[in-house]
Amino acid sequence: MRYIRQLLGPALGYLAFALPGKAAPVNHSAPASPPSVSIQFPVGANGPNAPVVFPLSNGFPNIVKGTPAFQQLTVQAHGSVSNAPPPPSFAADDLRSFKVIQIQETFEVYYFTQLLLNITNNVPGFEINDLSLKQDIIEKLTVIQGQEQWHALNAGGVLQHFNVSQIQPCIFKSPATDLTSAIDIAANFTAVVISSLQDVAVRLGQNGDSGVIRGVVSVVGQEGEQQGIYRTLGSDLVPSELPFLTQSTREFAYSSLQQNFIVPGTCPNDNTIDVPIFGTLNVLTTNIQAIDQVLTFSIQRDSTEGLGLVYLNQQNLPIVEAITNASTKNGVTTFSANFPFSQNSMNGLTIAAVVNSTGPFMNANDVANKTLFGPGLIYPN
């Protein structure tokens, strides 16, 4: 946060991201904002001053190859979707993975569209008074917004090729209140995406669809390029957080998306995804530092009997910790668990999960198979 505050000054005030169906709040008593920068990116169907809804003004997610919208997106994103032919067949399990990818990437399109609109329209908390800096940030985020469209369209194209219904956009939301928090949130969900795509690549290999792994890994690298700049801008962190990024699974990524960024009941056909959505694991400890400590969590359950807590960090074996100090009130159980930072060098993203097993666990998939609540996302640095 320190770095972006130095760049943007004291203008990083309060704003709740405008949710679909609500206009962004306007402070009529505030001083006049600096002039807006011209909008050169696809916005929501209802225009640049409305919350983001789909389809976007360029037709996304319904962009057809060879159309002007296709060509314009290629220019915006600095490249296009691959024109290589699809594989002759595709495992049902991998089609399931591509459904998760499509809904995740469609959310990211929403997120960066809303962020660009907030910056461009000088929404309180997102003002950038240096117009040269503002234009530079908008131009870079515009490229990213286009690239996220291609990520979603690529996944949707695979589904369509094999006559599987594409996942339609939901109504999305964000907890970001200003530019600093928006950048930090982008860094965090990008880390989760990178981790879960490892699982997708492994499944592709196991299911005999190895020909698609190259494309998935190219997206992992692209998302890593994004996360590095978000970590640097948002919290002034080292851009590359770990030597080997934390492992995860598509189940954890999809659960996190549903728990944090989707308005419940607004997805037209997410019932076809057929991937578990775990119960929510709330990480109650705030401002977690890179030290040994005891963390506090909560779950919607009357007891923690027979349960344990597992941490995923880097490519190491999952860490099992005992649940202690459990206390239940009104169906919510609060509990504690050790966070053994020093012994395990738990830098970067750590994923916590409440499981119904004592282990041992060999990898993230073993943990997901026994998970009842999760993921709890922890970023000490």
N, C-alpha and C positions, 0 to 999 in steps of 0.2 A: 504493500500500500504506500510505503514511503516514497517510492520513485514516482508513481503516477500522481501523487499529491504535489510533489515538487514541480511536475510538468504542468498540472492543471490549476494549481492554486487553491484558494479556499472555496471555490464554487461547488465543491462536491457536497451538496446538501442532501435533503431528504426527498425521495420520491419512490412510491411503490410502483413497480412496473404495471402498466395498464393491462388489465386482464381483458380477454375478449368479452365484448358486451358492455365495457365501461370505457369512457374516455379518460385520458390521462388528466390528473388534477391540474388545475390552473390557479396560480396565485395572482389574483388581480391587483394586489397591492405591491407586488414585487417591481423593482425597477425594470426598465425596458431591456430585453435581451439583445445580444449582438445579432447582426443579420444572419439569417439562415443560409446554409450552403445549399446549392442546387442539388436536388435529389436525382441521382443517376442509377438507382438500383431498383429492382422489382419490389413493390410495396404490396400491402394487403389489398384485397379486391375493392375495399371501400375508400381507398385513397390514402394519401400520406399523413393525414391528421386523425386517422381512425386506428383503433387497435387492430393487430394483425389477424386476419382471417384468411382462409384458403378458399379458392385458388388465389395466388398472388396475381399482380397486374400483368405478368408475362404468361399467365396460364398455369404455372407450376401448381400441382404436380403433373399436369396434363400437357406435356411438351413433346411434340412429335418430331422425329428425325426429319431433317430437310426443310423445316419451316423457318421463317424469320426468327421466331423465338429461340429455336435451337441454335441458330447461328449467333444470335446476340448473346446467349448464355455462354457459348464457347469463347467469345471475346471477353466477356465479363470475368469468367473463371480462369482465364489464361490457359485454356485447354478444354478438351471434351472427354466424354465417356469413350471407352475403348470401342473400336470398330471391328475387333476380332470376333469370329463367330463363337456363339455359346457352345458349351459342351453338349454332346448328343443326349446325355441323360443326367439326372440330378437326384440325389437321395432325398427322401421325404424329410429326414432330419435336417439336412442342409437348407432345404426350402424354409423350414421353421426358423433357422438362424437368419436367413435373409429377410424374413418378416420382421424380426427384432431389429435388424439393421435399418430397414426402411423406416420404421416408426421412430427410431432414435435419430436418424439423420433428418427426418422431417421436423422433429422438434428443434434440431439445431438450426434449420432454416428459419423456423419461427423466431428462435432466440436472437439470431443475428439481425433479422429483419427488424424486430422490435428495438434492439439496441441501436441500430442505425437510425431509425426514426426518432428515437429519443434524443440522440446526439444532434441530428440534423435540425430538429424542431426546438432545440434549446429547452427541453423539458427540465424543470428544476432538479438539480442533482446530476444532470448530464451535460451541463454547459461547458464549453471549451472556449474561453475568450480569445485565445490566440487563434485567429482565423486560418493561418498557415498550418498550424499544428492540427486544427480541426479538420481541414481539408485532407491532410495526409492520413489521419486516422480513418476518416470515412472512406478514402480510396482503398486503403488496405483491407478494411472490414468488408467492403463491397466485393472484393475478389474472394474473400473467404465465404461470404454469403452465397456467391455463385458456385463455389466448389462444394459447399454442403448440398446445394440443389443437385449437383451431379452425383454425389454419394447416394442420395435418396433415389434418384432416378435410375441409377445403375442397379441397385437392389430390386427396385420395382420392375425393371426390365427383365431381370432373371425370372422373377415370379410370373410375369406375363408370358414369357417365352414358353414356360412349362404349364401354361393354362391354370395358374393359381391366382386367385384374386389378390390384387395389391391391397396393402393396408392403407385405408383412407385416413386423412389427417384428423386428429382430435382437436379439442380446444385445449391449448396449452397455457401454462402460467409460469411465473418466475418470482422468486423471493428477492430479487435484486432491488435495492433502494436508491442506488446511485451508481456512477460509472465505476468507482473502485470495486464495489461489491459485485457488479456485473462482470468485471474482468476476472475476479477471483472465482466466481461461480463457473465461468467458462473454463478456467483452468481445471477446476475440480471435475466437472462432468466429462471433459475431454480425457482426463486421466482414466476415468472409469471406462470410457469407450475403448481406449487403447488396450486396457487390461482385458476387456471382454472379447475383443477381436482375436486375442491369442487363442481363446477357447474355440472360436469359429474356425480358425485355421487348423487347429488340431482335429476337430470334427471332420472337416473337409478331407484331410488326409486319411483318417480312419474309415470314412465312408466311401472312399474311392473317387473323390472329386478333387484330386490334387491339382488339376489343371486350373482351378480357380484361385488357388492359394496365392499365386503371384499378385493378382489384383487386390486381394484382401490385404496382403502385406504392404502394398503400395499405399493403401489408405491408412494403415497404421503409421507409416512414416510421415504421411501428410498431416495427420492429426498430431503427431509428435512435434512437427515444426510449429504448429499452432500453439500447443501447450507451452513450449519453451518461451514464447514471447508473452503469453498471458502470465506465466509465473514471474517473469522479469518485470513486467509493467505493474501487475497488481500488487504483489507483496515484496518486490525487490529480492526475489529468491534466485538461486542458481537455476538457469534455464533447464538443465538436464538433471532431474531430481535423483535418479538412482542409476547404478551401472546396469542393473537388470530390472526392468519395470515390473511392478506387482502383478501377479497373476489374478485372474478373476474368471467369471463365467457369464454366459448370456443371461442366465437366470438372475444373477445379481444386478446386471445392467438394466434388465427389463423391470425388475422390482423397484430399483431406484427411480427409474423414469416414471413409473406409475405412481409411486408414493410422493414424489416431489414436484413433478412438472406437468402432470395431466389432470385436468379437471374431471373428477369422477363421473362416469356415465356419459362422456361426450365422444367416445370413440365409436364410429359407425360399425366397425367390424373387427375390433381387437379380440373378440371371442374366438377368432379363427387362428390366433397365434399359437395357442396350445403350449405355452411355456409358463411354469409356475410363478406366481406372484407371492412372495413371502410376506409375513406380517412385518409391521414396521418396528425397527429397532432404533429407538431414539438415543442419541449420544447427548447426554445432559451436561457433561463437562464442557466448558467453553474455553477458548484460548489455550488449547492443548499445546504444551511445549515439548521440545525434544529431550525429555528427561524421564527417568523412572517415576511412576506415579500410579495412583489408584483412580480409575475412571468410573463415572456413574452413568448408568443406562436405565431405560425403562421399556417395558413391553406391555401389550394389552393381554394380560393373562393373570390368573389368580395365584399362580405358584411357579417357582423355578425348580421344583423338585424333578430330578432326573435330567436336568439341562446343564449345559456347559457353554462357555464362550470360547470362540476360536478367532484368532487373528490371521489374516493373510497379508504378508509383506514380502516384496521382491519375489524371487523364485525359490525361496526357502520352504522347508516343510511347514505346514500350518502349526500355529502355536496354540495349545489348549490351556485355558486358564479356568480356575474354579470360580463359580459365582458365589459371592458373599454378601452379607448385610441385606438380604432380601426383605422388602417390606411391601405389603399389598394394601391398596386403598381404592375402593370403587372400581375394582376390576383391573387396576393398573399396578403392576409390580415394578418397583424401583430396586436396583441392585448395583453392586460394585464388582470390579474385577481389576486385577493388576494389569498394568501396561508396561511390560518389561523392555523398555526402550534400549537401554545400554547393552544388555546381553545379546540382543538381536539386531542392533543397529537399524532400528525401525524408522528410517527416514522416509520421506515421500508418502505416497498413499498407503494407508493400512485399511483393510476391509475387515470389519468385525461381523460375526454372525453368532446367533444363539442356536445351538444344535441339540439334538436329543441323543447324543452319543458321547462317550469319553474318548473316542478315537482308538488308535492313532489314525491320522489322515495323511495321505501321500501327496495330495494336490487340491486345487480349488474345487475340482469336480467332486471329489470325495466329500468335501465340506458342504457343497451345495446339495448333495443328495441327502444330507442329514439336517439341513437347515429348516428352522421354523420361523425365525425372525432375522431380517437383515435386508440389505447391508447397512451397517453403521460405518460411515465414512469418516476417517480420521486423517488429518493432514498436519503433523507437527511442524513440518518445514517443507 
